[in-house]
């Protein structure tokens, strides 16, 4: 199985010219980049936020509620194209760069045990928001979700 390669980054989320395998980054706690995309929808004077429940097979936070779509920024990639990719891979939502709005970036740094192994999170997270114009999405042949 091919492992994802990530850019090692500085405190501002800029690649420093070295790459690392995803598993090794989490084993050693090496600083790298991720993107979180929040899908929001206005309805009846409220703003609704789409969350997803993580698979029990995920290496970290299995079965927990999470960001609408999120993932690692692969080596050589940038936050915005990564956000677009994650939206499509996880939710089947096709978005363009003009559909997303950058919110902020922040650092996550902690270690926790999952599935009997220590998982060291050390990430610069880029946050994007995308507005949904429909309350329901269908993904693949069977997955339908609404918010």
N, C-alpha and C positions, 0 to 999 in steps of 0.2 A: 504494500500500500504506500502511495506517495504522501509524504507529509508536507503541509503548507510551510513555505518559507516566509519569514517576516523581516521587515527592516528593523534593526535596533535603532532607537531614536533618542534624542535628547529630551530635556524637561519641557520643551515647547512642542514636542511632537515632530521635530525635523529629523529625517533619517541621517545617520552619522556615517554611512558608507559600509556598514557591515550587516550581514544577514544571519538569521538563526532559525532553526527548525521550531515550529510552534510548540511541540512537546518539550523541547529543551528550554525554551523561553519560560514555560510555566514550571518546569522542574527547578530551574535556577533563579527564577524571579527577575529575568532580564527585561528592561523597559522596552516596550513596543507599542504599536498603535492599534486601536479598534474604532469602530464607528457604531453609534446607536441611532436608529431612526425611529422617531415617535410619529405614529399615524394618528391624526386628530380629525374630528368631524364636529361641525356645529349642528345642534338640533335643539329646538324649543328653548332658545336662549341659554343653552348650556354648551360647554365644550367637552366632548367625549374623547377618551383616550383609549386606543386599542392596545391591549396587553396580550401576551401569549404565555402559555404554560409550557415550560421546558420539559422535554422528554426525560423519563427516568434513566435513560442511557447516557445523558450528557455528562461530560467529565467534571463539570462544576454546577452546583445548584440544581441538581436533578429534581424535577417536579415542582419547581418554584415558578411564580409569576415573573415575567421579564419584560423588557423593552419590546415594542412592536416588532422590530427587526434589528438584529445586531450581528456583528462579526468582526473578524480580524481584517486589517488592511494588509493585503498581501504585498510581499516585497516588490518594489517598483511601481506600486499602485498609489493612488491618492485618495483622500477621504471621500470626496464627492462621487467619483465613479464606484467606489466601494459601497457607498450607501445605496446607490441605484442597483447595484448587483444584489445586495442583501435583501432589498425590498422585493425583488423579483424571485430570488431563490427561496426565500422563506414564506412569502405571502402571495406570490404571483402578481404583484402590482408592478405595472410598467410605468415608470416615471422618467422624466427628463431632468437635466440639471436645473432648468427653470422652475421645476415643481418643488424643489427642496429649498429650505431656508436654514442656513447655518445659525445655530444658537450659541454654542460655547464649546470649550474643551476643558477637561479636568483630568486629574490623575486619580487612579485607583491603585492602592498598594496594600495588600494584605495576603495572608496565607491561611488556608483552611484545609481540613481533611475531607475528602470525598472518596467513596469506594475504597477506603483503606490506604489512600495515597495523599500526600501533602500537595496541594495545588497552590502555587505562588502567583498571584495576580499582580502584575506591575505594568500598568497600561496608561497611555494617554488616550482618553476617550473623546472623539469628536462627535458632537450631537447635532443632528439635523431633524427638522420637522417637515412633514408633508401633510397636506390637507386632503382628506378623502371626500369625494362628492357622492358617495353611495354608502348606505349602511351595511351592505352585505358584499362579500367577495366569495368567489368560488375558486378553488385551486386544485388542479388535477381532476381526477374523475369523481372523487368522493368528498373532499374537504370543502365545507362551506362554513363561513363564520360571519357573524354580524356584530355590530356594536352601535 
